[in-house]
Amino acid sequence: MSEDKRVAKLEIDGNTYELPMLSPTVGPDVIDIRKLYANAGVFTYDPGYTSTASCDSTITFIDGDKGELLHRGYPIDQLAEKSHYLEVCYLLLYGELPSPAQLEDFESRVTNHTMIHEQMHFLFRGFRRDAHPMAIMVGVVGALSAFYHDSTDISDPWQREVASIRLIAKMPTIAAMAFKYTIGQPFEYPRNDLDYASNFLRMCFAVPASNYVVNPILSRAMDRIFTLHADHEQNASTSTVRLASSSGANPFACVAAGIACLWGPAHGGANQACLEMLQEIGTPDRIPEFIARAKDKDDPFRLMGFGHRVYKNFDPRAKVMKQSADEVLELLGVENNPTLQVAKELERQALADPYFAEKKLFPNVDFYSGIILEAMGFPTSMFTPIFAVSRTIGWISQWKEMIADPQLKIGRPRQLYQGATLRDYVDIEKR
């Protein structure tokens, strides 16, 4: 981002103020309002920060109108087709694609950190068996700082590096353990001879009584889910991680805050909400009824899994995810699953309906990822934990970038106060 000679002029009470214009490498120009309050005595009002750039970043760029998502300049569809999750992790973390030697070293470092401290097993047993896996993950990830004291000093670049690797490596183990705990099965330890996605699937579905072999098609689909959710610019959970980080909090606490934010149904819970909607529809013959409800502006029903707040055209991740969905469904032979039949027919009818085409409400990544995860055998309660595993690299990359930024300041949003003005306290006997 660079400052040019152009300025935006703002007139307030007869006074004109000049605000510098900042130009990104790609995307819309930005008005620099950092000195607006000092010079003009006013704040800006932007609920949800939808028109406010909270930082400058070199990690991810989204053009919602074009349906474009770039990681360090590389299109997401190319990365999902030609790369794999840990290579994308390296790209997001360090800025460039790795050489073969760099990738081998990175994968080795991640693999060697996948186990968690043995004493942490007792943390899981402190939760009820019917606890939501996300509740467990928030607690366990936050507790990492109590076990790994040698990577909590954010002023030390080496400790930041160690914390980054640990989080990328241990998050699948923690998510799988949360899953195992809630279904009453013994924990499975990670194995160093398996790749990242295969290791996760094995920790989720293997049991001591039999030998579990990961199917490569399922592993590839899982890896694509991780890749397609790796980072998504300044979304709610990433902004939460950045805001928590601005206070100097340790990285484990900050990522735990991100997990808590991701738990919301408007964010990480979208694919779970999508699958629950498909189950509510129940059978293909009821689809016209629900499509009609979705068109009715007075009906609160929403067609989950279609459209996106950011993408005003199509979700660039959806095409790759649909391909994986077709491969997984064919492999598992679950085409006759009632929920999947509803999903396929709903997709067909919605894409053929001019209403959805005009409003550019196309199936998004959540629509297909939920279908894949259910076909694999994951309950809906595990959809958001899997999202958290995927997004960890995005949170960590954004955290590292922010900590190294010389412009770093603690986050302190302003407000438009609408409460009572100054008034005197009234003694209780006089009220």
Protein Blocks (a to p, Z undefined) as FASTA:
>chain_A
ZZdfbdcdddeehiacdddddddfbdcddddfklmmmmnopacddehilmbcfbdcfkbc
cdfknopaceehiafklmmmmmcfklmmmmmmnopacdfklmmmmmmmmmmmmpccfklm
mmmmmpcfkbcfklmmmmmmmmmmmmmmmlmbfklmklmmmmmmmmmmmmmmmmmmmmmm
mnopacddddfkbcfklmmmmmmmgcfkbccdddfklmmmmmmmmmmmmpgcjafklmmm
mmmmmnopafklmmmmmmmmmmpmklmmmmmmmmmmmmmnopaklmmmmmmmmmmmkbmb
dcehiajfklmcbcfklmmmmmmmmmmmmmnopmmgmklmmmmmmmmmmmmpmklmmnop
acdfklmmmmmmmmnopafklmmmmmmmmmmmmmmmmmmmmmmpmkbccdddddddfbdc
ddddddfklZZ
